[in-house]
Amino acid sequence: QVQLVESGGGLVQPGGSLRLSCATSGFAFSRYAMSWYRQVPGKERDLVARISSVGGSTNYADSVKGRFTISRDNAKNTLYLQMNNLKPEDTAVYYCNSGGNAPFYWGPGTQVIVSS
């Protein structure tokens, strides 16, 4: 069974940093592009960042460019999102999934709250 387990979220002040992790199993992680998404209540789930299977190519939403860095460790089947200079508008539940258009399933995600 495919498992996607997000962690690392929490409450942080504006300007702070968090590092999210997505531990995966049950599929050929190293063959898949992977992405981070985020969602707030009443809004669409939006793509935040994407990384190619090898890790050589990345893409970011305009809202996070220069602040977030997506990375992966294929040996550990783990995806990361380094989030710096966090802003209140970054508050959301963050999810990891396939970087393509066929998500495995949507897990519980990890909550990020940026507030003073």
Contacts in CASP RR format, 6 or more apart in sequence:
PFRMAT RR
TARGET T0000
AUTHOR 0000-0000-0000
METHOD contacts of the structure
MODEL  1
QVQLVESGGGLVQPGGSLRLSCATSGFAFSRYAMSWYRQVPGKERDLVAR
ISSVGGSTNYADSVKGRFTISRDNAKNTLYLQMNNLKPEDTAVYYCNSGG
NAPFYWGPGTQVIVSS
1 26 0 8 1.000
2 24 0 8 1.000
2 25 0 8 1.000
2 26 0 8 1.000
2 27 0 8 1.000
2 104 0 8 1.000
2 105 0 8 1.000
3 23 0 8 1.000
3 24 0 8 1.000
3 25 0 8 1.000
3 26 0 8 1.000
4 22 0 8 1.000
4 23 0 8 1.000
4 24 0 8 1.000
4 95 0 8 1.000
4 96 0 8 1.000
4 97 0 8 1.000
4 104 0 8 1.000
4 105 0 8 1.000
4 107 0 8 1.000
5 22 0 8 1.000
5 23 0 8 1.000
5 24 0 8 1.000
6 20 0 8 1.000
6 21 0 8 1.000
6 22 0 8 1.000
6 94 0 8 1.000
6 95 0 8 1.000
6 96 0 8 1.000
6 107 0 8 1.000
6 108 0 8 1.000
6 109 0 8 1.000
6 110 0 8 1.000
7 20 0 8 1.000
7 21 0 8 1.000
7 22 0 8 1.000
7 23 0 8 1.000
7 110 0 8 1.000
8 18 0 8 1.000
8 19 0 8 1.000
8 20 0 8 1.000
8 21 0 8 1.000
8 110 0 8 1.000
9 18 0 8 1.000
9 20 0 8 1.000
9 94 0 8 1.000
9 110 0 8 1.000
9 111 0 8 1.000
9 112 0 8 1.000
10 18 0 8 1.000
10 110 0 8 1.000
10 111 0 8 1.000
10 112 0 8 1.000
10 113 0 8 1.000
11 113 0 8 1.000
11 115 0 8 1.000
12 18 0 8 1.000
12 86 0 8 1.000
12 112 0 8 1.000
12 113 0 8 1.000
12 114 0 8 1.000
13 86 0 8 1.000
13 114 0 8 1.000
13 115 0 8 1.000
13 116 0 8 1.000
14 86 0 8 1.000
14 87 0 8 1.000
14 88 0 8 1.000
14 114 0 8 1.000
14 115 0 8 1.000
14 116 0 8 1.000
15 84 0 8 1.000
15 85 0 8 1.000
15 86 0 8 1.000
15 87 0 8 1.000
15 114 0 8 1.000
16 84 0 8 1.000
16 85 0 8 1.000
16 86 0 8 1.000
16 114 0 8 1.000
17 82 0 8 1.000
17 83 0 8 1.000
17 84 0 8 1.000
17 85 0 8 1.000
17 86 0 8 1.000
18 83 0 8 1.000
18 86 0 8 1.000
18 112 0 8 1.000
19 80 0 8 1.000
19 81 0 8 1.000
19 82 0 8 1.000
19 83 0 8 1.000
20 36 0 8 1.000
20 80 0 8 1.000
20 81 0 8 1.000
20 83 0 8 1.000
20 94 0 8 1.000
20 110 0 8 1.000
20 112 0 8 1.000
21 78 0 8 1.000
21 79 0 8 1.000
21 80 0 8 1.000
22 34 0 8 1.000
22 36 0 8 1.000
22 78 0 8 1.000
22 79 0 8 1.000
22 80 0 8 1.000
22 81 0 8 1.000
22 96 0 8 1.000
23 76 0 8 1.000
23 77 0 8 1.000
23 78 0 8 1.000
24 77 0 8 1.000
24 78 0 8 1.000
24 79 0 8 1.000
24 96 0 8 1.000
25 77 0 8 1.000
27 104 0 8 1.000
29 74 0 8 1.000
29 77 0 8 1.000
30 53 0 8 1.000
30 54 0 8 1.000
30 74 0 8 1.000
30 77 0 8 1.000
31 53 0 8 1.000
32 53 0 8 1.000
32 98 0 8 1.000
32 99 0 8 1.000
32 100 0 8 1.000
33 50 0 8 1.000
33 51 0 8 1.000
33 52 0 8 1.000
33 53 0 8 1.000
33 98 0 8 1.000
33 99 0 8 1.000
33 100 0 8 1.000
34 50 0 8 1.000
34 51 0 8 1.000
34 53 0 8 1.000
34 70 0 8 1.000
34 72 0 8 1.000
34 79 0 8 1.000
34 96 0 8 1.000
34 97 0 8 1.000
34 98 0 8 1.000
34 99 0 8 1.000
35 47 0 8 1.000
35 48 0 8 1.000
35 49 0 8 1.000
35 50 0 8 1.000
35 51 0 8 1.000
35 70 0 8 1.000
35 96 0 8 1.000
35 97 0 8 1.000
35 98 0 8 1.000
35 99 0 8 1.000
35 100 0 8 1.000
36 47 0 8 1.000
36 48 0 8 1.000
36 49 0 8 1.000
36 50 0 8 1.000
36 70 0 8 1.000
36 79 0 8 1.000
36 81 0 8 1.000
36 94 0 8 1.000
36 95 0 8 1.000
36 96 0 8 1.000
37 45 0 8 1.000
37 46 0 8 1.000
37 47 0 8 1.000
37 48 0 8 1.000
37 94 0 8 1.000
37 95 0 8 1.000
37 96 0 8 1.000
37 97 0 8 1.000
38 45 0 8 1.000
38 46 0 8 1.000
38 48 0 8 1.000
38 90 0 8 1.000
38 92 0 8 1.000
38 93 0 8 1.000
38 94 0 8 1.000
38 95 0 8 1.000
38 112 0 8 1.000
39 45 0 8 1.000
39 46 0 8 1.000
39 92 0 8 1.000
39 93 0 8 1.000
39 95 0 8 1.000
40 91 0 8 1.000
40 92 0 8 1.000
40 93 0 8 1.000
45 95 0 8 1.000
45 106 0 8 1.000
46 61 0 8 1.000
47 61 0 8 1.000
48 60 0 8 1.000
48 61 0 8 1.000
48 64 0 8 1.000
48 68 0 8 1.000
48 70 0 8 1.000
48 81 0 8 1.000
48 94 0 8 1.000
49 58 0 8 1.000
49 59 0 8 1.000
49 60 0 8 1.000
49 61 0 8 1.000
49 64 0 8 1.000
49 68 0 8 1.000
49 69 0 8 1.000
49 70 0 8 1.000
49 81 0 8 1.000
50 58 0 8 1.000
50 59 0 8 1.000
50 60 0 8 1.000
50 70 0 8 1.000
50 99 0 8 1.000
51 57 0 8 1.000
51 58 0 8 1.000
51 59 0 8 1.000
51 70 0 8 1.000
51 71 0 8 1.000
51 72 0 8 1.000
51 79 0 8 1.000
52 58 0 8 1.000
54 74 0 8 1.000
55 71 0 8 1.000
55 72 0 8 1.000
58 69 0 8 1.000
58 70 0 8 1.000
60 66 0 8 1.000
60 68 0 8 1.000
60 70 0 8 1.000
63 89 0 8 1.000
64 83 0 8 1.000
64 90 0 8 1.000
67 83 0 8 1.000
67 84 0 8 1.000
67 85 0 8 1.000
67 86 0 8 1.000
68 81 0 8 1.000
68 82 0 8 1.000
68 83 0 8 1.000
68 84 0 8 1.000
69 81 0 8 1.000
69 82 0 8 1.000
69 84 0 8 1.000
70 79 0 8 1.000
70 80 0 8 1.000
70 81 0 8 1.000
70 82 0 8 1.000
71 79 0 8 1.000
71 80 0 8 1.000
71 81 0 8 1.000
71 82 0 8 1.000
72 78 0 8 1.000
72 79 0 8 1.000
72 80 0 8 1.000
73 80 0 8 1.000
79 96 0 8 1.000
81 94 0 8 1.000
83 90 0 8 1.000
83 112 0 8 1.000
86 112 0 8 1.000
86 114 0 8 1.000
87 114 0 8 1.000
88 114 0 8 1.000
88 115 0 8 1.000
89 114 0 8 1.000
90 112 0 8 1.000
90 114 0 8 1.000
91 112 0 8 1.000
91 113 0 8 1.000
91 114 0 8 1.000
91 115 0 8 1.000
92 111 0 8 1.000
92 112 0 8 1.000
93 109 0 8 1.000
93 110 0 8 1.000
93 111 0 8 1.000
93 112 0 8 1.000
94 109 0 8 1.000
94 110 0 8 1.000
94 111 0 8 1.000
94 112 0 8 1.000
95 106 0 8 1.000
95 107 0 8 1.000
95 109 0 8 1.000
96 109 0 8 1.000
97 103 0 8 1.000
97 104 0 8 1.000
97 106 0 8 1.000
98 104 0 8 1.000
END
